[in-house]
Amino acid sequence: MKGRTIRLAYSSSTEVLGQLMRFKDKNIVKISPKNYTLNNGVECCCVGLKSNDGIDFSVQAYGKEARQLHEQATMMATKSNNASLTIPY
């Protein structure tokens, strides 16, 4: 279903990213720039993923958790040698 949003309960964005990446059919394709802030000064990180069957995923975090998500996503993307990764998001 195109455009469908599914919301699940997780304790952190890094947990969500870890769960999504457990399956090898997904690649991180975009990560927002390090220390990216919104107009209101809140730090934000958005990670875009794409599965082999064409489904897009997005994981977002704000504040301190944004820094943790950026660090984890960058590490995972580097480990997987993802050639399609683009920064900024």
Helices and strands as residue ranges (DSSP letters): H 13-21, E 26-31, E 44-51, E 56-62, H 64-79
